Amino acid sequence: MYAGVRTFPMLPEQLSTGLTSLNEVQDRAGIVIEMVVAADGSIASNTIYRALLRNHAQLAYSSVGAWLEGTAAPPPKVAASADLGGPAQAAGRSRPSAPRVPHQLGALTFDRQEAQPVFTGGVVTDITARDHNRAAQLIEDFMIGANEVMARMLRDAGVSSIRRVVKAPERWPRIMELPRNSARNCPPRPIPER
């Protein structure tokens, strides 16, 4: 969770910046969820296994997104590595079908901008808008797919787990009244985006 320029980790500091963080060029124990996404956007098959992970380059959504969208050169760490560019571009090319997976699983899409603080000499001097780009959306899509695969595996194995269930808003008629003074209208009942 981010508030202004301070990060409030969900886990204790030792875990969030250490053992569970994919710091650059450090080995970490992890779980890999491999998914094959079919042309219709469904998850055709999956495999889950333990692995030793090594993050070869920490990259920023802004630079990777611009590169995947064709508006910028590859980030320097990607350009310097023979191993990074191919997989990242392959993932970027999968994007046209990938969004269907989260929406089939009930995910919502929000057209949003995030605040980006601007620093001058260690002091926040301005706030700019950071657009949601292709790299950020790609990671969100794969995270939703991976969460669904893991939840299915636990359910099928009869293992108890905690899941957040998103249901239709209880006060949908009231929600529909709010935009009436604007040019936008809500559908008569909540429906998942396809």
Beta strands, then each sheet from edge to edge (+ up, - down):
strand 1: 2-3
strand 2: 6-7
strand 3: 27-37
strand 4: 43-54
strand 5: 113-120
strand 6: 123-131
sheet 1: 1+ 2-
sheet 2: 3+ 4-
sheet 3: 5+ 6-
end
